[in-house]
């Protein structure tokens, strides 16, 4: 993802069995490692382009951290279980998904909103659990609602939840494919998303010869 000031691209990189977050110039030059790994994922950026907020998937549970765009020591924002997070347009709040389950790595079924520096939740909402692919969230441009993906019968659609409460509303009506990422334009009139099918194969191995 690109910082709001247009200077850097922040991306995840698998290397030596670890996933860490990196920063590079917009033209691809001068890559710099920002996080140590081993399971740093789902980066989101603050509007002032100063901080990278991300989830560290590491035992005993995934948690939310931040690191300066210039590098340095990462700081944990909350000890709460966090799957995927998104920073509000004004940079004051963070929305994140998490599972209401004894298994911290279960598919998330709730969204909570906390201050940017951590603290008790300001808002909390229940959402449909989506285990096929990860639930993706994003704030609306006005910062008053949260978009999130819901997967049902191998089809993803985007729903919206107002911070003022009330029932969620369906924002798209796709009939096929799964959503792995999406983003709305700043005016809220255009949507871009990556969609596809999840394929799995089962392989039966027979006549295995044991060797000493």
N, C-alpha and C positions, 0 to 999 in steps of 0.2 A: 504494500500500500504506500501511497505517496503522502508526504507531509503537506500540511496546508500551505506552507510557504513555498512549496515546489522545489525544495532543495534536495530532498533525499527520498529514496525508496527503502522501506523496511520490509524484510522478508525472512522466512524460515529456511534453514538449511540443515539437511541430514548429513552428518559427517562423523565417521568413526563410531557409529552406533548411537550418536546423540543428536538431538534436535535443538538448535540454538537459534537466536534471532540476530540478524545482521542489518547493517545500514550501508548503503552505497549512494554515491552521487546519482543524479537523475540520468546521466549518460552511461551509468554502469561502472564508473571508475571508483577507485579508492574504497573497496569494501572493508568494513570494520565490524568485528564481532561485538555485540552488545550484551549478550547473556551467555552464561556458561553451559546451559542445558542441565540435565539430559533430556527433558521433555517440555521445552518452552514452545508454546503454540498460541494461535489466535491473537495476534497483536492488534491493538487498536490505539489510535494516536490522539493526543489532546489537541484542541483547536489552535493552541499557541505554538504547536510543533516542537515543544520542549520535552515531552515525555512519551514513552512507549508503555502502554498498559498491556499485560499479557497473563496467560494462565500457565502455571508450571504443573505439568502432569507427573507427579512423583509421589511415591508412597509416603505417608499412609493416605493422603488425599490431595486432590488438585486444589491449588490456592492461587490468589490473585496478587501479582507483583507489578512494580513499575521500575523503569530504568531511564536515565537521562538519554536523550538523543545523542549526546556527546560521549556516552559511555559512563563507566563508573560502577559502583557497587549497587546491585538491585535492592529494592526495599519492598517488603511485603506490605500490602495494603490492608488485607483482612485475613483472619485465620479461618473464615467461613469457607465451606466447599464452594468452588466456582468452576463452571464448565466453560462458558464463553461470555465475554464482557463487551460493552460498548460505552464510549464516553459521550455525554450529552453535547449538543452544539455549543452551549455556553461554557463548557469545560468545568462545570460545577458538580456534576453528578456522574455516577457510573451505574449502568444497568447490567445485571449478570443473570445467567441461568444456573440452576442447581437442582439436584435431585432430592426430593423429600423421601429419602430412603436410607436404610442402614448401610447400603453400599454406596460409597461416595462417587464411584465411577459409573453408576447407573444412569440411564438417559434422564436428562433434566425434565422436571415437570412444574417448576416455579421460576418466576422472575422477581428479583429484588432490586431496589434502587437505593444506593448509599451515597454519601458525600464523596467527593473526589479523593479525599485523603483518608477515607475509611470511617468507620463508626457504625452505630445502629442503623438498620434499614429505615428508610423514609416511606417506601411503598413496597408492597408485596402482592403478587398476583399468581394464581394458578394457571397453568397452560397445559395443553395436550402433550403428553409424553411422546417423543418421536425417536425411536431407536434405530431406524434404518440408516439414516445419515444424521449428522449433528444438526441440532437446531441452531439457526443463525439469527442474530438480532441486530437491529439498527434503530437509532432514534429517528423520529420524524424531524424535518428541517426546523419546525417551530419549537421542538423540545417538549411538546405537550403529550406525546404518545410514543409508544415503542412498537416497531414492526418486528415480527418474528415468524419463522417458518414452521409449518406444521406438516408432517408426513402422514398420510393415510392411504392405505391400499396402494403403496408404491407411487404415490403422487404427492408432490409438495405444493403447497400454496402459502401465501403470505397473509398473516392476520395482523391486526393492530389493536393495541390495548391503551386506552387513555389513562394517564396518571390520575385523573379525577375519579376513576373507578368506572363501574358499569360493565356490561358484557363486552367481550372482544368482538371485533368486526372483521369479516373476511375481505381482503383487499385485492386478491387475484382469483381467477377461476380457471387455472390450468387443468387440463384433463389427463395429462400424462407427464412422465419424467419427474426426477427428483431435483430439488434445488440444493446446491452446495455452497453458494454465495450469492449475495445480491446487494444492490446499492441504488438508492433513489437520488435523482438530481437535486440540487439545492432548492429548486423551486417546487419540488415534489410532483412534477408533471411527467417525468420519464423514469423508467425502471430498466436497469441492466442486471442480468443474473446469469449464472452458469447453471445449466440443467443437463441431466443425463440419466442413464440407467445404471443400476448397480448389478453387476453380474458376478455370480459365484459358480464354481465348478466343483463337483465331487469326483474324485479319482479313486478307483478300486485297484489296488495292487495285489496281484496273486503270484504264486510260484516264486516266492522269495527264497533265495538260496543263502543259508547262513555260512559265514566264513569265520575261520578261527584266526 
